[in-house]
């Protein structure tokens, strides 16, 4: 990727590449999977309804953590005011509609393939292929979702097992995506070592 | 780069300089960016980046806004309309040059000797003929 192409991409996707803001969101999902496997039975209040409170608490903690993390990016790499999205809302609506259709079809046809998971996997893999695979970690995440979709887990196993596998997939995806995007940003943006970080012309 | 080729390209040196090109390209992808982000992106020193921004501002390609975020001074830079047009036309021109260079590659070194004997033009890009700075010696 040329310097100019990289400059354009980084400026356009700066907010998305602040991966440390979303990585903590994967922890509640991994925690739910660990709870389903019985690994957290020693944690007080984890059983029964208490598990839900733990999950919500971890999720809220991750959201709160995103604010100081955002401040870290602002003070370390600066601020970009993004362009107003031209195609964002229609694209999101299209993806949501496709997901609903895939779920509708999947509920009525006994297939071993999970269409919604396959759709998500394809979308993530496509993201990983853009810009000369700059965010190649999304390709790996997308393939993991496609494998999950084609594994037939939800046909052959009981629902608790499928839930555990799904939570592991989502949690690992969020953490991998977050850490991967952060590393892309850190490697791409250079800090002049002899200068302070104060802004000014 | 040869003078004739620069003339044909019509490249704007103000825009074409790599650091300024990176700055303008980045600003074309967002509403504005602050000084720290541009410094992180280009790897320039503060003084060097300031110098480039001042040149771009004097040419009317960018606008610089200074303010405060709490007690911390902030400097935001955004493209002007003229700057947006300049960077867009610059990339279009480079694409045209790339297309021309592809066609030019077919002319150079492929039986053009007969052309050189009667025509002082040292090279010929389709649609543009220039007099050579120095006539070829025979």
Boltz contact constraints between the chains, C-beta under 6 A:
constraints:
  - contact:
      token1: [A, 3]
      token2: [B, 22]
      max_distance: 6.0
  - contact:
      token1: [A, 4]
      token2: [B, 21]
      max_distance: 6.0
  - contact:
      token1: [A, 4]
      token2: [B, 25]
      max_distance: 6.0
  - contact:
      token1: [A, 7]
      token2: [B, 22]
      max_distance: 6.0
  - contact:
      token1: [A, 7]
      token2: [B, 25]
      max_distance: 6.0
  - contact:
      token1: [A, 7]
      token2: [B, 26]
      max_distance: 6.0
  - contact:
      token1: [A, 7]
      token2: [B, 41]
      max_distance: 6.0
  - contact:
      token1: [A, 8]
      token2: [B, 25]
      max_distance: 6.0
  - contact:
      token1: [A, 8]
      token2: [B, 29]
      max_distance: 6.0
  - contact:
      token1: [A, 11]
      token2: [B, 26]
      max_distance: 6.0
  - contact:
      token1: [A, 11]
      token2: [B, 29]
      max_distance: 6.0
  - contact:
      token1: [A, 11]
      token2: [B, 30]
      max_distance: 6.0
  - contact:
      token1: [A, 12]
      token2: [B, 29]
      max_distance: 6.0
  - contact:
      token1: [A, 77]
      token2: [B, 40]
      max_distance: 6.0
  - contact:
      token1: [A, 78]
      token2: [B, 34]
      max_distance: 6.0
  - contact:
      token1: [A, 78]
      token2: [B, 36]
      max_distance: 6.0
  - contact:
      token1: [A, 78]
      token2: [B, 37]
      max_distance: 6.0
  - contact:
      token1: [A, 78]
      token2: [B, 40]
      max_distance: 6.0
  - contact:
      token1: [A, 79]
      token2: [B, 34]
      max_distance: 6.0
  - contact:
      token1: [A, 80]
      token2: [B, 30]
      max_distance: 6.0
  - contact:
      token1: [A, 80]
      token2: [B, 33]
      max_distance: 6.0
  - contact:
      token1: [A, 80]
      token2: [B, 37]
      max_distance: 6.0
  - contact:
      token1: [A, 81]
      token2: [B, 31]
      max_distance: 6.0
  - contact:
      token1: [A, 81]
      token2: [B, 32]
      max_distance: 6.0
  - contact:
      token1: [A, 82]
      token2: [B, 30]
      max_distance: 6.0
  - contact:
      token1: [A, 83]
      token2: [B, 30]
      max_distance: 6.0
  - contact:
      token1: [A, 83]
      token2: [B, 31]
      max_distance: 6.0
  - contact:
      token1: [A, 189]
      token2: [B, 40]
      max_distance: 6.0
  - contact:
      token1: [A, 190]
      token2: [B, 43]
      max_distance: 6.0
  - contact:
      token1: [A, 191]
      token2: [B, 40]
      max_distance: 6.0
  - contact:
      token1: [A, 192]
      token2: [B, 45]
      max_distance: 6.0
  - contact:
      token1: [A, 195]
      token2: [B, 45]
      max_distance: 6.0
  - contact:
      token1: [A, 195]
      token2: [B, 46]
      max_distance: 6.0
  - contact:
      token1: [A, 199]
      token2: [B, 34]
      max_distance: 6.0
  - contact:
      token1: [A, 199]
      token2: [B, 35]
      max_distance: 6.0
  - contact:
      token1: [A, 199]
      token2: [B, 36]
      max_distance: 6.0
  - contact:
      token1: [A, 199]
      token2: [B, 73]
      max_distance: 6.0
  - contact:
      token1: [A, 199]
      token2: [B, 74]
      max_distance: 6.0
  - contact:
      token1: [A, 199]
      token2: [B, 75]
      max_distance: 6.0
  - contact:
      token1: [A, 200]
      token2: [B, 73]
      max_distance: 6.0
  - contact:
      token1: [A, 200]
      token2: [B, 75]
      max_distance: 6.0
  - contact:
      token1: [A, 201]
      token2: [B, 50]
      max_distance: 6.0
  - contact:
      token1: [A, 201]
      token2: [B, 53]
      max_distance: 6.0
  - contact:
      token1: [A, 201]
      token2: [B, 75]
      max_distance: 6.0
